[in-house]
Amino acid sequence: MIKEIVQKNDKVLHQNTKEILVSEITTPKIKKILKEMSLALKSQGDGVAIAAPQIGYLLSIFVVSGKIFHKDFIRGEKDFKKIP
């Protein structure tokens, strides 16, 4: 089942999150959450990233879609900064 992505006014988005250790990333609990995040992100055609609080978990983790690295991904000029 795909978790619902909460909207900007949801109280969970305004709460403090818990940092996780690198060693926790491979635990069954975190792997389950990462899978739920990936499924929720894929359910949104225009989504490029999602943070755990967006699906109700108060954890400091996020998932980025690989599509932002595809050559056909459209970026606006504001996304590019000139290096002096």
PDB file with one MODEL, atoms N, CA, C and O in Angstrom:
MODEL        1
ATOM      1  N   MET A   1       0.838  -1.186   0.000  1.00  0.00           N
ATOM      2  CA  MET A   1       0.000   0.000   0.000  1.00  0.00           C
ATOM      3  C   MET A   1       0.885   1.253   0.000  1.00  0.00           C
ATOM      4  O   MET A   1       1.870   1.333   0.733  1.00  0.00           O
ATOM      5  N   ILE A   2       0.520   2.204  -0.818  1.00  0.00           N
ATOM      6  CA  ILE A   2       1.284   3.452  -0.915  1.00  0.00           C
ATOM      7  C   ILE A   2       0.809   4.421   0.164  1.00  0.00           C
ATOM      8  O   ILE A   2      -0.383   4.700   0.294  1.00  0.00           O
ATOM      9  N   LYS A   3       1.769   4.924   0.930  1.00  0.00           N
ATOM     10  CA  LYS A   3       1.454   5.897   1.976  1.00  0.00           C
ATOM     11  C   LYS A   3       1.035   7.220   1.348  1.00  0.00           C
ATOM     12  O   LYS A   3       1.556   7.625   0.308  1.00  0.00           O
ATOM     13  N   GLU A   4       0.095   7.878   1.990  1.00  0.00           N
ATOM     14  CA  GLU A   4      -0.342   9.196   1.533  1.00  0.00           C
ATOM     15  C   GLU A   4       0.727  10.233   1.882  1.00  0.00           C
ATOM     16  O   GLU A   4       1.287  10.222   2.978  1.00  0.00           O
ATOM     17  N   ILE A   5       0.994  11.117   0.944  1.00  0.00           N
ATOM     18  CA  ILE A   5       1.950  12.204   1.176  1.00  0.00           C
ATOM     19  C   ILE A   5       1.194  13.355   1.826  1.00  0.00           C
ATOM     20  O   ILE A   5       0.220  13.863   1.269  1.00  0.00           O
ATOM     21  N   VAL A   6       1.651  13.763   3.011  1.00  0.00           N
ATOM     22  CA  VAL A   6       0.963  14.838   3.724  1.00  0.00           C
ATOM     23  C   VAL A   6       1.250  16.182   3.056  1.00  0.00           C
ATOM     24  O   VAL A   6       2.267  16.358   2.386  1.00  0.00           O
ATOM     25  N   GLN A   7       0.351  17.099   3.252  1.00  0.00           N
ATOM     26  CA  GLN A   7       0.456  18.410   2.617  1.00  0.00           C
ATOM     27  C   GLN A   7       1.119  19.423   3.546  1.00  0.00           C
ATOM     28  O   GLN A   7       1.318  19.164   4.733  1.00  0.00           O
ATOM     29  N   LYS A   8       1.454  20.575   2.984  1.00  0.00           N
ATOM     30  CA  LYS A   8       2.290  21.564   3.670  1.00  0.00           C
ATOM     31  C   LYS A   8       1.772  22.036   5.024  1.00  0.00           C
ATOM     32  O   LYS A   8       2.577  22.442   5.863  1.00  0.00           O
ATOM     33  N   ASN A   9       0.487  22.002   5.270  1.00  0.00           N
ATOM     34  CA  ASN A   9      -0.038  22.486   6.546  1.00  0.00           C
ATOM     35  C   ASN A   9      -0.152  21.393   7.605  1.00  0.00           C
ATOM     36  O   ASN A   9      -0.600  21.660   8.720  1.00  0.00           O
ATOM     37  N   ASP A  10       0.245  20.174   7.273  1.00  0.00           N
ATOM     38  CA  ASP A  10       0.147  19.070   8.224  1.00  0.00           C
ATOM     39  C   ASP A  10       1.114  19.296   9.388  1.00  0.00           C
ATOM     40  O   ASP A  10       2.261  19.692   9.184  1.00  0.00           O
ATOM     41  N   LYS A  11       0.642  19.040  10.604  1.00  0.00           N
ATOM     42  CA  LYS A  11       1.449  19.305  11.802  1.00  0.00           C
ATOM     43  C   LYS A  11       2.726  18.477  11.850  1.00  0.00           C
ATOM     44  O   LYS A  11       3.711  18.914  12.445  1.00  0.00           O
ATOM     45  N   VAL A  12       2.738  17.297  11.244  1.00  0.00           N
ATOM     46  CA  VAL A  12       3.935  16.450  11.279  1.00  0.00           C
ATOM     47  C   VAL A  12       5.121  17.131  10.594  1.00  0.00           C
ATOM     48  O   VAL A  12       6.271  16.876  10.950  1.00  0.00           O
ATOM     49  N   LEU A  13       4.852  17.980   9.631  1.00  0.00           N
ATOM     50  CA  LEU A  13       5.925  18.669   8.909  1.00  0.00           C
ATOM     51  C   LEU A  13       6.573  19.782   9.731  1.00  0.00           C
ATOM     52  O   LEU A  13       7.609  20.324   9.347  1.00  0.00           O
ATOM     53  N   HIS A  14       5.962  20.114  10.851  1.00  0.00           N
ATOM     54  CA  HIS A  14       6.482  21.187  11.701  1.00  0.00           C
ATOM     55  C   HIS A  14       7.086  20.657  13.007  1.00  0.00           C
ATOM     56  O   HIS A  14       7.402  21.429  13.912  1.00  0.00           O
ATOM     57  N   GLN A  15       7.241  19.343  13.091  1.00  0.00           N
ATOM     58  CA  GLN A  15       7.805  18.726  14.290  1.00  0.00           C
ATOM     59  C   GLN A  15       9.279  18.390  14.071  1.00  0.00           C
ATOM     60  O   GLN A  15       9.741  18.253  12.939  1.00  0.00           O
ATOM     61  N   ASN A  16       9.993  18.263  15.166  1.00  0.00           N
ATOM     62  CA  ASN A  16      11.403  17.877  15.096  1.00  0.00           C
ATOM     63  C   ASN A  16      11.526  16.421  14.670  1.00  0.00           C
ATOM     64  O   ASN A  16      10.678  15.588  14.988  1.00  0.00           O
ATOM     65  N   THR A  17      12.596  16.136  13.946  1.00  0.00           N
ATOM     66  CA  THR A  17      12.832  14.772  13.491  1.00  0.00           C
ATOM     67  C   THR A  17      14.004  14.155  14.244  1.00  0.00           C
ATOM     68  O   THR A  17      14.811  14.853  14.858  1.00  0.00           O
ATOM     69  N   LYS A  18      14.074  12.842  14.181  1.00  0.00           N
ATOM     70  CA  LYS A  18      15.152  12.102  14.836  1.00  0.00           C
ATOM     71  C   LYS A  18      16.191  11.734  13.787  1.00  0.00           C
ATOM     72  O   LYS A  18      15.860  11.191  12.733  1.00  0.00           O
ATOM     73  N   GLU A  19      17.441  12.035  14.084  1.00  0.00           N
ATOM     74  CA  GLU A  19      18.521  11.618  13.194  1.00  0.00           C
ATOM     75  C   GLU A  19      18.717  10.117  13.343  1.00  0.00           C
ATOM     76  O   GLU A  19      18.535   9.557  14.424  1.00  0.00           O
ATOM     77  N   ILE A  20      19.091   9.474  12.239  1.00  0.00           N
ATOM     78  CA  ILE A  20      19.399   8.054  12.320  1.00  0.00           C
ATOM     79  C   ILE A  20      20.881   7.856  12.026  1.00  0.00           C
ATOM     80  O   ILE A  20      21.497   8.641  11.305  1.00  0.00           O
ATOM     81  N   LEU A  21      21.425   6.823  12.578  1.00  0.00           N
ATOM     82  CA  LEU A  21      22.828   6.501  12.352  1.00  0.00           C
ATOM     83  C   LEU A  21      22.978   5.764  11.028  1.00  0.00           C
ATOM     84  O   LEU A  21      22.048   5.095  10.578  1.00  0.00           O
ATOM     85  N   VAL A  22      24.129   5.882  10.412  1.00  0.00           N
ATOM     86  CA  VAL A  22      24.397   5.167   9.166  1.00  0.00           C
ATOM     87  C   VAL A  22      24.170   3.670   9.367  1.00  0.00           C
ATOM     88  O   VAL A  22      23.654   2.991   8.479  1.00  0.00           O
ATOM     89  N   SER A  23      24.547   3.168  10.515  1.00  0.00           N
ATOM     90  CA  SER A  23      24.385   1.739  10.801  1.00  0.00           C
ATOM     91  C   SER A  23      22.919   1.304  10.852  1.00  0.00           C
ATOM     92  O   SER A  23      22.623   0.117  10.718  1.00  0.00           O
ATOM     93  N   GLU A  24      22.007   2.248  11.044  1.00  0.00           N
ATOM     94  CA  GLU A  24      20.580   1.926  11.103  1.00  0.00           C
ATOM     95  C   GLU A  24      19.949   1.774   9.721  1.00  0.00           C
ATOM     96  O   GLU A  24      18.859   1.214   9.599  1.00  0.00           O
ATOM     97  N   ILE A  25      20.612   2.261   8.691  1.00  0.00           N
ATOM     98  CA  ILE A  25      20.030   2.261   7.350  1.00  0.00           C
ATOM     99  C   ILE A  25      19.686   0.856   6.875  1.00  0.00           C
ATOM    100  O   ILE A  25      18.724   0.674   6.130  1.00  0.00           O
ATOM    101  N   THR A  26      20.449  -0.121   7.291  1.00  0.00           N
ATOM    102  CA  THR A  26      20.214  -1.489   6.830  1.00  0.00           C
ATOM    103  C   THR A  26      19.294  -2.297   7.744  1.00  0.00           C
ATOM    104  O   THR A  26      19.097  -3.491   7.517  1.00  0.00           O
ATOM    105  N   THR A  27      18.733  -1.669   8.766  1.00  0.00           N
ATOM    106  CA  THR A  27      17.816  -2.394   9.647  1.00  0.00           C
ATOM    107  C   THR A  27      16.482  -2.603   8.937  1.00  0.00           C
ATOM    108  O   THR A  27      16.105  -1.797   8.086  1.00  0.00           O
ATOM    109  N   PRO A  28      15.767  -3.670   9.273  1.00  0.00           N
ATOM    110  CA  PRO A  28      14.467  -3.924   8.630  1.00  0.00           C
ATOM    111  C   PRO A  28      13.500  -2.744   8.752  1.00  0.00           C
ATOM    112  O   PRO A  28      12.769  -2.441   7.809  1.00  0.00           O
ATOM    113  N   LYS A  29      13.494  -2.080   9.906  1.00  0.00           N
ATOM    114  CA  LYS A  29      12.581  -0.946  10.112  1.00  0.00           C
ATOM    115  C   LYS A  29      12.869   0.182   9.117  1.00  0.00           C
ATOM    116  O   LYS A  29      11.951   0.675   8.461  1.00  0.00           O
ATOM    117  N   ILE A  30      14.122   0.591   9.000  1.00  0.00           N
ATOM    118  CA  ILE A  30      14.479   1.702   8.110  1.00  0.00           C
ATOM    119  C   ILE A  30      14.337   1.283   6.649  1.00  0.00           C
ATOM    120  O   ILE A  30      13.906   2.085   5.821  1.00  0.00           O
ATOM    121  N   LYS A  31      14.691   0.051   6.322  1.00  0.00           N
ATOM    122  CA  LYS A  31      14.524  -0.423   4.946  1.00  0.00           C
ATOM    123  C   LYS A  31      13.054  -0.385   4.535  1.00  0.00           C
ATOM    124  O   LYS A  31      12.734  -0.050   3.394  1.00  0.00           O
ATOM    125  N   LYS A  32      12.157  -0.729   5.467  1.00  0.00           N
ATOM    126  CA  LYS A  32      10.710  -0.678   5.198  1.00  0.00           C
ATOM    127  C   LYS A  32      10.279   0.765   4.936  1.00  0.00           C
ATOM    128  O   LYS A  32       9.532   1.035   3.996  1.00  0.00           O
ATOM    129  N   ILE A  33      10.748   1.676   5.762  1.00  0.00           N
ATOM    130  CA  ILE A  33      10.398   3.088   5.598  1.00  0.00           C
ATOM    131  C   ILE A  33      10.935   3.622   4.271  1.00  0.00           C
ATOM    132  O   ILE A  33      10.225   4.339   3.566  1.00  0.00           O
ATOM    133  N   LEU A  34      12.174   3.283   3.922  1.00  0.00           N
ATOM    134  CA  LEU A  34      12.752   3.726   2.648  1.00  0.00           C
ATOM    135  C   LEU A  34      11.950   3.185   1.464  1.00  0.00           C
ATOM    136  O   LEU A  34      11.760   3.885   0.470  1.00  0.00           O
ATOM    137  N   LYS A  35      11.483   1.945   1.570  1.00  0.00           N
ATOM    138  CA  LYS A  35      10.657   1.352   0.510  1.00  0.00           C
ATOM    139  C   LYS A  35       9.338   2.115   0.387  1.00  0.00           C
ATOM    140  O   LYS A  35       8.900   2.419  -0.722  1.00  0.00           O
ATOM    141  N   GLU A  36       8.707   2.422   1.513  1.00  0.00           N
ATOM    142  CA  GLU A  36       7.458   3.187   1.509  1.00  0.00           C
ATOM    143  C   GLU A  36       7.678   4.570   0.901  1.00  0.00           C
ATOM    144  O   GLU A  36       6.839   5.065   0.149  1.00  0.00           O
ATOM    145  N   MET A  37       8.804   5.186   1.231  1.00  0.00           N
ATOM    146  CA  MET A  37       9.116   6.505   0.678  1.00  0.00           C
ATOM    147  C   MET A  37       9.299   6.419  -0.835  1.00  0.00           C
ATOM    148  O   MET A  37       8.798   7.269  -1.571  1.00  0.00           O
ATOM    149  N   SER A  38      10.009   5.405  -1.296  1.00  0.00           N
ATOM    150  CA  SER A  38      10.243   5.233  -2.734  1.00  0.00           C
ATOM    151  C   SER A  38       8.936   5.021  -3.482  1.00  0.00           C
ATOM    152  O   SER A  38       8.729   5.596  -4.550  1.00  0.00           O
ATOM    153  N   LEU A  39       8.054   4.196  -2.926  1.00  0.00           N
ATOM    154  CA  LEU A  39       6.761   3.945  -3.569  1.00  0.00           C
ATOM    155  C   LEU A  39       5.915   5.215  -3.621  1.00  0.00           C
ATOM    156  O   LEU A  39       5.283   5.502  -4.637  1.00  0.00           O
ATOM    157  N   ALA A  40       5.905   5.971  -2.528  1.00  0.00           N
ATOM    158  CA  ALA A  40       5.143   7.225  -2.504  1.00  0.00           C
ATOM    159  C   ALA A  40       5.699   8.210  -3.527  1.00  0.00           C
ATOM    160  O   ALA A  40       4.938   8.885  -4.220  1.00  0.00           O
ATOM    161  N   LEU A  41       7.019   8.291  -3.622  1.00  0.00           N
ATOM    162  CA  LEU A  41       7.653   9.197  -4.580  1.00  0.00           C
ATOM    163  C   LEU A  41       7.321   8.784  -6.009  1.00  0.00           C
ATOM    164  O   LEU A  41       6.989   9.632  -6.837  1.00  0.00           O
ATOM    165  N   LYS A  42       7.408   7.491  -6.303  1.00  0.00           N
ATOM    166  CA  LYS A  42       7.108   6.999  -7.654  1.00  0.00           C
ATOM    167  C   LYS A  42       5.653   7.223  -8.037  1.00  0.00           C
ATOM    168  O   LYS A  42       5.332   7.324  -9.221  1.00  0.00           O
ATOM    169  N   SER A  43       4.762   7.302  -7.037  1.00  0.00           N
ATOM    170  CA  SER A  43       3.339   7.509  -7.322  1.00  0.00           C
ATOM    171  C   SER A  43       3.048   8.930  -7.805  1.00  0.00           C
ATOM    172  O   SER A  43       1.960   9.212  -8.307  1.00  0.00           O
ATOM    173  N   GLN A  44       4.020   9.814  -7.651  1.00  0.00           N
ATOM    174  CA  GLN A  44       3.876  11.209  -8.064  1.00  0.00           C
ATOM    175  C   GLN A  44       4.685  11.429  -9.333  1.00  0.00           C
ATOM    176  O   GLN A  44       5.915  11.393  -9.291  1.00  0.00           O
ATOM    177  N   GLY A  45       4.037  11.650 -10.429  1.00  0.00           N
ATOM    178  CA  GLY A  45       4.729  11.804 -11.699  1.00  0.00           C
ATOM    179  C   GLY A  45       5.759  12.910 -11.723  1.00  0.00           C
ATOM    180  O   GLY A  45       6.773  12.803 -12.413  1.00  0.00           O
ATOM    181  N   ASP A  46       5.510  13.969 -10.978  1.00  0.00           N
ATOM    182  CA  ASP A  46       6.421  15.113 -11.012  1.00  0.00           C
ATOM    183  C   ASP A  46       7.343  15.183  -9.793  1.00  0.00           C
ATOM    184  O   ASP A  46       8.078  16.157  -9.636  1.00  0.00           O
ATOM    185  N   GLY A  47       7.313  14.178  -8.941  1.00  0.00           N
ATOM    186  CA  GLY A  47       8.132  14.200  -7.736  1.00  0.00           C
ATOM    187  C   GLY A  47       9.584  13.857  -8.011  1.00  0.00           C
ATOM    188  O   GLY A  47       9.874  12.968  -8.812  1.00  0.00           O
ATOM    189  N   VAL A  48      10.495  14.554  -7.353  1.00  0.00           N
ATOM    190  CA  VAL A  48      11.925  14.261  -7.505  1.00  0.00           C
ATOM    191  C   VAL A  48      12.591  13.892  -6.183  1.00  0.00           C
ATOM    192  O   VAL A  48      13.700  13.357  -6.188  1.00  0.00           O
ATOM    193  N   ALA A  49      11.947  14.161  -5.061  1.00  0.00           N
ATOM    194  CA  ALA A  49      12.506  13.803  -3.757  1.00  0.00           C
ATOM    195  C   ALA A  49      11.389  13.769  -2.723  1.00  0.00           C
ATOM    196  O   ALA A  49      10.343  14.399  -2.882  1.00  0.00           O
ATOM    197  N   ILE A  50      11.642  13.017  -1.662  1.00  0.00           N
ATOM    198  CA  ILE A  50      10.670  12.934  -0.572  1.00  0.00           C
ATOM    199  C   ILE A  50      11.427  12.744   0.741  1.00  0.00           C
ATOM    200  O   ILE A  50      12.442  12.049   0.794  1.00  0.00           O
ATOM    201  N   ALA A  51      10.921  13.368   1.787  1.00  0.00           N
ATOM    202  CA  ALA A  51      11.496  13.220   3.126  1.00  0.00           C
ATOM    203  C   ALA A  51      10.556  12.362   3.968  1.00  0.00           C
ATOM    204  O   ALA A  51       9.345  12.356   3.748  1.00  0.00           O
ATOM    205  N   ALA A  52      11.114  11.650   4.920  1.00  0.00           N
ATOM    206  CA  ALA A  52      10.326  10.745   5.755  1.00  0.00           C
ATOM    207  C   ALA A  52       9.106  11.419   6.403  1.00  0.00           C
ATOM    208  O   ALA A  52       8.042  10.802   6.443  1.00  0.00           O
ATOM    209  N   PRO A  53       9.212  12.655   6.911  1.00  0.00           N
ATOM    210  CA  PRO A  53       8.033  13.281   7.509  1.00  0.00           C
ATOM    211  C   PRO A  53       6.859  13.448   6.531  1.00  0.00           C
ATOM    212  O   PRO A  53       5.708  13.537   6.959  1.00  0.00           O
ATOM    213  N   GLN A  54       7.140  13.491   5.246  1.00  0.00           N
ATOM    214  CA  GLN A  54       6.068  13.650   4.262  1.00  0.00           C
ATOM    215  C   GLN A  54       5.144  12.438   4.200  1.00  0.00           C
ATOM    216  O   GLN A  54       4.041  12.526   3.661  1.00  0.00           O
ATOM    217  N   ILE A  55       5.587  11.308   4.747  1.00  0.00           N
ATOM    218  CA  ILE A  55       4.692  10.155   4.838  1.00  0.00           C
ATOM    219  C   ILE A  55       4.474   9.748   6.299  1.00  0.00           C
ATOM    220  O   ILE A  55       4.071   8.623   6.594  1.00  0.00           O
ATOM    221  N   GLY A  56       4.752  10.690   7.201  1.00  0.00           N
ATOM    222  CA  GLY A  56       4.399  10.502   8.594  1.00  0.00           C
ATOM    223  C   GLY A  56       5.459   9.965   9.533  1.00  0.00           C
ATOM    224  O   GLY A  56       5.151   9.666  10.686  1.00  0.00           O
ATOM    225  N   TYR A  57       6.701   9.831   9.081  1.00  0.00           N
ATOM    226  CA  TYR A  57       7.779   9.346   9.946  1.00  0.00           C
ATOM    227  C   TYR A  57       8.669  10.515  10.359  1.00  0.00           C
ATOM    228  O   TYR A  57       9.179  11.242   9.506  1.00  0.00           O
ATOM    229  N   LEU A  58       8.851  10.694  11.650  1.00  0.00           N
ATOM    230  CA  LEU A  58       9.665  11.801  12.154  1.00  0.00           C
ATOM    231  C   LEU A  58      11.141  11.408  12.196  1.00  0.00           C
ATOM    232  O   LEU A  58      11.757  11.344  13.260  1.00  0.00           O
ATOM    233  N   LEU A  59      11.684  11.149  11.017  1.00  0.00           N
ATOM    234  CA  LEU A  59      13.079  10.755  10.862  1.00  0.00           C
ATOM    235  C   LEU A  59      13.763  11.677   9.866  1.00  0.00           C
ATOM    236  O   LEU A  59      13.129  12.161   8.929  1.00  0.00           O
ATOM    237  N   SER A  60      15.045  11.920  10.063  1.00  0.00           N
ATOM    238  CA  SER A  60      15.818  12.787   9.163  1.00  0.00           C
ATOM    239  C   SER A  60      16.436  11.964   8.033  1.00  0.00           C
ATOM    240  O   SER A  60      17.652  11.784   7.970  1.00  0.00           O
ATOM    241  N   ILE A  61      15.581  11.475   7.153  1.00  0.00           N
ATOM    242  CA  ILE A  61      16.053  10.756   5.965  1.00  0.00           C
ATOM    243  C   ILE A  61      15.232  11.201   4.763  1.00  0.00           C
ATOM    244  O   ILE A  61      14.082  11.619   4.903  1.00  0.00           O
ATOM    245  N   PHE A  62      15.832  11.108   3.582  1.00  0.00           N
ATOM    246  CA  PHE A  62      15.113  11.453   2.367  1.00  0.00           C
ATOM    247  C   PHE A  62      15.550  10.543   1.228  1.00  0.00           C
ATOM    248  O   PHE A  62      16.603   9.908   1.283  1.00  0.00           O
ATOM    249  N   VAL A  63      14.714  10.495   0.196  1.00  0.00           N
ATOM    250  CA  VAL A  63      14.986   9.700  -1.001  1.00  0.00           C
ATOM    251  C   VAL A  63      14.913  10.642  -2.189  1.00  0.00           C
ATOM    252  O   VAL A  63      13.998  11.459  -2.284  1.00  0.00           O
ATOM    253  N   VAL A  64      15.874  10.529  -3.096  1.00  0.00           N
ATOM    254  CA  VAL A  64      15.906  11.346  -4.314  1.00  0.00           C
ATOM    255  C   VAL A  64      15.706  10.426  -5.508  1.00  0.00           C
ATOM    256  O   VAL A  64      16.328   9.367  -5.599  1.00  0.00           O
ATOM    257  N   SER A  65      14.839  10.834  -6.416  1.00  0.00           N
ATOM    258  CA  SER A  65      14.583  10.055  -7.625  1.00  0.00           C
ATOM    259  C   SER A  65      15.787  10.103  -8.555  1.00  0.00           C
ATOM    260  O   SER A  65      16.429  11.144  -8.698  1.00  0.00           O
ATOM    261  N   GLY A  66      16.085   8.999  -9.173  1.00  0.00           N
ATOM    262  CA  GLY A  66      17.177   8.949 -10.141  1.00  0.00           C
ATOM    263  C   GLY A  66      16.883   9.724 -11.404  1.00  0.00           C
ATOM    264  O   GLY A  66      17.790   9.997 -12.191  1.00  0.00           O
ATOM    265  N   LYS A  67      15.601  10.089 -11.615  1.00  0.00           N
ATOM    266  CA  LYS A  67      15.265  10.794 -12.858  1.00  0.00           C
ATOM    267  C   LYS A  67      15.899  12.178 -12.944  1.00  0.00           C
ATOM    268  O   LYS A  67      15.998  12.733 -14.039  1.00  0.00           O
ATOM    269  N   ILE A  68      16.326  12.747 -11.833  1.00  0.00           N
ATOM    270  CA  ILE A  68      16.968  14.064 -11.917  1.00  0.00           C
ATOM    271  C   ILE A  68      18.338  13.986 -12.573  1.00  0.00           C
ATOM    272  O   ILE A  68      18.897  15.004 -12.981  1.00  0.00           O
ATOM    273  N   PHE A  69      18.875  12.778 -12.672  1.00  0.00           N
ATOM    274  CA  PHE A  69      20.176  12.601 -13.306  1.00  0.00           C
ATOM    275  C   PHE A  69      20.062  12.243 -14.783  1.00  0.00           C
ATOM    276  O   PHE A  69      21.069  12.140 -15.483  1.00  0.00           O
ATOM    277  N   HIS A  70      18.833  12.053 -15.254  1.00  0.00           N
ATOM    278  CA  HIS A  70      18.622  11.699 -16.657  1.00  0.00           C
ATOM    279  C   HIS A  70      18.855  12.918 -17.539  1.00  0.00           C
ATOM    280  O   HIS A  70      18.497  14.034 -17.162  1.00  0.00           O
ATOM    281  N   LYS A  71      19.445  12.716 -18.695  1.00  0.00           N
ATOM    282  CA  LYS A  71      19.796  13.830 -19.584  1.00  0.00           C
ATOM    283  C   LYS A  71      18.584  14.628 -20.051  1.00  0.00           C
ATOM    284  O   LYS A  71      18.724  15.796 -20.414  1.00  0.00           O
ATOM    285  N   ASP A  72      17.401  14.024 -20.050  1.00  0.00           N
ATOM    286  CA  ASP A  72      16.210  14.725 -20.519  1.00  0.00           C
ATOM    287  C   ASP A  72      15.434  15.429 -19.406  1.00  0.00           C
ATOM    288  O   ASP A  72      14.383  16.018 -19.659  1.00  0.00           O
ATOM    289  N   PHE A  73      15.947  15.369 -18.173  1.00  0.00           N
ATOM    290  CA  PHE A  73      15.274  16.042 -17.073  1.00  0.00           C
ATOM    291  C   PHE A  73      15.347  17.541 -17.309  1.00  0.00           C
ATOM    292  O   PHE A  73      16.429  18.086 -17.527  1.00  0.00           O
ATOM    293  N   ILE A  74      14.207  18.207 -17.267  1.00  0.00           N
ATOM    294  CA  ILE A  74      14.140  19.639 -17.579  1.00  0.00           C
ATOM    295  C   ILE A  74      14.432  20.446 -16.321  1.00  0.00           C
ATOM    296  O   ILE A  74      13.821  20.242 -15.271  1.00  0.00           O
ATOM    297  N   ARG A  75      15.364  21.351 -16.452  1.00  0.00           N
ATOM    298  CA  ARG A  75      15.714  22.245 -15.348  1.00  0.00           C
ATOM    299  C   ARG A  75      15.578  23.677 -15.831  1.00  0.00           C
ATOM    300  O   ARG A  75      15.881  24.000 -16.980  1.00  0.00           O
ATOM    301  N   GLY A  76      15.119  24.518 -14.936  1.00  0.00           N
ATOM    302  CA  GLY A  76      15.033  25.931 -15.261  1.00  0.00           C
ATOM    303  C   GLY A  76      16.383  26.596 -15.094  1.00  0.00           C
ATOM    304  O   GLY A  76      17.270  26.061 -14.430  1.00  0.00           O
ATOM    305  N   GLU A  77      16.535  27.754 -15.694  1.00  0.00           N
ATOM    306  CA  GLU A  77      17.805  28.477 -15.583  1.00  0.00           C
ATOM    307  C   GLU A  77      18.149  28.802 -14.139  1.00  0.00           C
ATOM    308  O   GLU A  77      19.324  28.887 -13.782  1.00  0.00           O
ATOM    309  N   LYS A  78      17.128  28.984 -13.307  1.00  0.00           N
ATOM    310  CA  LYS A  78      17.386  29.313 -11.903  1.00  0.00           C
ATOM    311  C   LYS A  78      18.105  28.181 -11.175  1.00  0.00           C
ATOM    312  O   LYS A  78      18.701  28.403 -10.121  1.00  0.00           O
ATOM    313  N   ASP A  79      18.054  26.962 -11.732  1.00  0.00           N
ATOM    314  CA  ASP A  79      18.713  25.826 -11.106  1.00  0.00           C
ATOM    315  C   ASP A  79      20.209  25.788 -11.384  1.00  0.00           C
ATOM    316  O   ASP A  79      20.943  25.027 -10.753  1.00  0.00           O
ATOM    317  N   PHE A  80      20.660  26.605 -12.326  1.00  0.00           N
ATOM    318  CA  PHE A  80      22.070  26.611 -12.679  1.00  0.00           C
ATOM    319  C   PHE A  80      22.716  27.901 -12.203  1.00  0.00           C
ATOM    320  O   PHE A  80      22.185  28.989 -12.425  1.00  0.00           O
ATOM    321  N   LYS A  81      23.830  27.781 -11.566  1.00  0.00           N
ATOM    322  CA  LYS A  81      24.552  28.963 -11.106  1.00  0.00           C
ATOM    323  C   LYS A  81      25.914  28.982 -11.783  1.00  0.00           C
ATOM    324  O   LYS A  81      26.576  27.951 -11.906  1.00  0.00           O
ATOM    325  N   LYS A  82      26.317  30.153 -12.213  1.00  0.00           N
ATOM    326  CA  LYS A  82      27.634  30.283 -12.833  1.00  0.00           C
ATOM    327  C   LYS A  82      28.701  30.268 -11.755  1.00  0.00           C
ATOM    328  O   LYS A  82      28.568  30.912 -10.714  1.00  0.00           O
ATOM    329  N   ILE A  83      29.741  29.536 -12.019  1.00  0.00           N
ATOM    330  CA  ILE A  83      30.868  29.496 -11.098  1.00  0.00           C
ATOM    331  C   ILE A  83      31.834  30.595 -11.500  1.00  0.00           C
ATOM    332  O   ILE A  83      32.273  30.636 -12.649  1.00  0.00           O
ATOM    333  N   PRO A  84      32.180  31.504 -10.563  1.00  0.00           N
ATOM    334  CA  PRO A  84      33.060  32.628 -10.922  1.00  0.00           C
ATOM    335  C   PRO A  84      34.451  32.164 -11.307  1.00  0.00           C
ATOM    336  O   PRO A  84      35.307  32.986 -11.634  1.00  0.00           O
TER     337      PRO A  84
ENDMDL
END
